[in-house]
Amino acid sequence: MIKSAIKEYIFPADSVTKSCHASTVLPLEDGTVLAAWFGGKSEKDKSVEIYVSVRSALGVWSAPFAVSENNDIPHWNPVLYQNEDGGITLFYKLGKEIEDWITKYIKSYDGGKTWSAPKELVPGDVSGGRGPVKNKCIKTSKGVLLAPASTEQKNKWLPFIDISYDDGKTWVKTPEMERAKYKGANVHLIQPSLWEDKDGLIHCFMRSDKGAVYRSDSSDGGTTWKKPYRTSLPNNNSGLDCCTDSAGRIWLIYNPVSVNWGVRHPLSLAFSNDNGKKFTEILLPEAGNGEFSYPAIVYKDGALHITYTHKRKQIVYWKILLEE
């Protein structure tokens, strides 16, 4: 199933910032690959900005460079998206605390080498952030852009989907998903990861505080969602991500740990042939101890592109060629 796999560190440890986290990855048509993440002294520190690096078609990563505002306010959770016009949008959060987040975005029309000045995604929004919160947007078969979103307000974590009918120019917020319960307690859910199945139905997996991945499904293109339900997949209250390939398989990368706020190792890659009901582990990108977390995964032209945090010191990139 896997033809070949390469693993690269985008930059040497401590060569850019003391700490880094929350990467995003975007392969482009010309064979280059973009990665972005936040970095600074430590998470939530005022020094934290958004950094970008570009991998050439020859496999060489550019020196990382900051693309955000340098305004002494912490930056968080970049997400890359390629627009229909060929431009690239980079969404990110800005705020001293998660509850204060607003979403901003910048654009590039030269493959990520230069970027526009930041703008608010939804001017005046004070809800804790609109648009994608960690994982990538998906464009549905009907041409609708879905951004997996969530807010974290005073220990109340609620997922929703932001919808754009004009490729990201304007956004419509769906109702927040119904609260799930587990053993009588509310389940806190954030950071959905979306996929569309072969029948055009939309689904998502979500991070939870109850030791398992939760799932929800939509039969109307992502506008309304069923009450989230518990899956058999373990979750340590840390980020996960998934994508589909040309054969219809779902690829999931996550920490298979069923303890709330548990360790962030190992990091596992698994696949499903039945629309996410059952997964088979196929690769441990990171075994052993350490923080290997907040993965991002994208499929393009027969390959999986993966990035994740490596011990808060580096961002790792994998390119995995698949047999299809």
N, C-alpha and C positions, 0 to 999 in steps of 0.2 A: 504493500500500500504506500509506503514511503520509498521513493527512489533515492533521495539523498537529502542531507540536512547540513546546513552550515550555521555555526554560532559565532557571533561577533560582539565584541564590546565596542560601543559607539565611541567611547572616549576612555582614557585611563582614569582610574580612581583618583579623586582629589585634584584633577587637572582643570576642572571648570568651576565647580562649587563644592562646598563641604558636604552638602546633602542634595539628593535628587529623588524624584518620585513621579508617579502618575504619567506614564508615557502614552503616546498615541502614534500610529504608524499609517502611512499612505503610500502605496506603490503607484507609480505613474506610467503612462503609456510608453515613454521613451526608455524605460528600464531603470530610471532613477527611483529612489525611495526616500520619502521624508519621514523624519521622526521629530517629535516634540515632547517636552516634559517640563515640570517646574523644578527649579533649583535655587538654592541659597544656603544660608547658614544652617537653617533647620526649618521644617514645616511650620507654617504660621508666622515665621519671622518676617519682618518688614523688608528684608533683603531679597525675598523670593521673587523671581521673575520666570517668564516663559522662555525656554531655549529651544532652538531648532538646529538640526543637522541634516545634511543632504548626502545620500549615498549615491555615488556615480554609478553608471552602468558597468563600470569596471570593478565595482565593489569597494571603493574608497570613501570613507565618511569625511565630510568637511569638518573643520573646526567648529564646534558649537558656538552659536551667537545668540544673544538676547534679542527678543523681538517685542517685548512688552514695555510698560510705561515708566519703570524706574521711579515710582512715586511714593516709595516708603509704605506701600500697602501690599500685603501678601497676595500673590497670584497662585492660582490653583488649576488643576485638571484640564489641560488643553485637549481639544478634540479636532482632528483634521478632517476635512471634507472637500472633495473635488466637485466644483459646480459644472453645470451643463455647458457653460461658455468656456470651459478649460481653466478658469481661475481656481484658486485654492482658498478656502476659508479656514481659518484657525479660530475656533471658539475657546474661551477660557473664562474662569471665574475670578472675581476680584472682591476682596473683603477681609477685614481683620479677623472675623469669625465666620464660620459656615453659615450661621443664621443671617449674616449681613450680605451674603453674596449677591452681586449683580453679574450678569453675563455680558462680556464684551467680545468683539471679534475683529480680526484684521484679515486682509486679503493679499494674495500674491498672484501676479500674472507672469512670473518668470521662473516657475518651478520651485518656488520657495527661497530664492536668493534674496529678494527684497520684499518688504511688507508695507502695507498702508498704515496710516494712523488708526488707532483703535476707535471703535464706535460701540455704543450700547446696542445689544441685540433687540431688546424691547425697551425703548426709552421710558423711564419713569417706573420700571418694575422694581418693587421692593419685597417680592415674595420669597427671596432666597435663591433666585437664579432661574432663568428660563433656558430653553435649548438643551443640548446634550450635557449631562452632568459628569460623565466619565467615558462612556462608550460611544462608538461611532453612530452616526445617523445611517439610515438605510433609505434607498429610493425604491418604492414598491413597483410592481409590474404595471400599475396604473399611473406611474409618474408622480406619486405623492411622496414628499420627503418627511420622514418620521425621525424625530429626535428623542432618544430615551432620557427622561428627565426625572428628577426627584428633589424634594426639599427636606431639610433637617431642622425643624423648628422646635426648640425646647423639648427635646426627647420625643418628638413626634415626627417620625420618618414616613413620608408619603411619596410614592411613585406616580408619575403621570407621563403622558406623551405630548410633546409639542409637534404640531402638524404645520407644514408649509406647502401651499399649493402653487407657489411661484419660485421654487428652488432656493428658498432661504431668505427671500426679501421680507416677507411678513410671516407671522406665526400665530396659530390658534391653539390655545391650551385646552387639552381635554380635561374632563373631571378627574380628580385624583382617584386612584383605585380604591375599592372597598377594603376596609381593614380586615385582615385575616386574624384568626385567633389560634393559639396552640396551647393546650393544657390550661385554658381559661384566661390566658394573657394575650394582649395585643401583640401582633408580630410587626416589628419595625422593618420596613423594606425600602431599599434605595438602589440606585445605579442599575436600571434595567439594561439588558442586552437583547437586541431584537433580531428576529429572522422571519423571512417569509417562506412558507412551504410551497410545494408543487401545485397546490390547489388555490394559491393566492391568499391563504389565511395568514395572519400575523400572530407571532408569539413572542414571549420574552421570558428570560430567566432573570432572577433578582437576588441580590445579596440580602441576607436576613440576620437577625440577632437571635435566632432560635436553632442554630446548629445545622441548618439545611438550606439548600437552594429552593426558592419558591418560584412558581411559574404562573403566568396568566396568558390568556388567549383572546384574540379578537376576531370576530367574523365579519366586521364591517370596515376593514382596512386600517384599523388602529384608532378609530374614533371612540368606541366603547370597549370595555374590557371586563372579562369575567372576574369574579372574586379570586384573588391569588390563592394558590394551593401548594401544599408542601410536596416536594419531590424526594426521591431516595438519594439524591446527590448531597454529599456533605458540604457545609460551608462554615467558615471560621469568622464570619462577619468581616470579610475582606472582598475586594473586587474580583470579578470574573469577566470573561467575554466569550462570545461565540460567533460563528459565521457559517455559511453554507457554501458548498463547492458545486461544481457543474454537474456532479452526479447526484446531488440532492442530499448528501450527507451533512450532518451538523457537526462542526468541530468546536469543542469546548476546552478552554484552558482555565485552570482554577487550582486552588489549594484544596485537596481532598481531606479536609480536617473538620470534624463535626463539633468543635468546641467553640462557643461564643467568645470572641476576642482571643481565639487560639493562635498557635504559632502559624507563621506564614511560610511553612515548608512542609512537605515538598511542593513543587509545582508540577502539575500533570496536564498532559494533552490527551483528550479522549474524543471518540467519534460515535455518532449514532446513525443507524440506517433506518430508524423507525420514527422520525420526527421528534426525537428527544425523549422517548419513553425509556430507552435503555442505552447506556453508554459503555463503550469498551476502551479501557486505557491502552494507549499505543506508545506513549513516550513520556518519560520523566525528563523534561528539560533541565530541571534542577532537583537533584536528590540531596540528602545530607541536611545540615543545619544552616540557618541563616534566613534573612528575609528575602524571599523571592515572590514578588507580589504585584498586584495591580496590572495584570497582563492586558494587552490589546492584540487582537487577531483579525486579519483581513485575508480574503482569498482573491487571487487574481491570476488568470492565465496559467492554471495548473499548479500554482504554488501558494502555500500559506506564508504569510508575513506576520511575525510575532515580535512584540517588544514587551519588556517588563522591568521592574525595579530589581536590582541586584544589590542587596545589603545596604540600600539607601546611598550607595557610593557610585553606582554606575547604572547605565541602561544597557540591557542586552537586546540584541536583534538576532532572530532566527529566520532563515529562509528554507522552507521545507518543500521540495518538489514531490508531487504526488503521482502515483500510478492511477490512471483513470481509464 
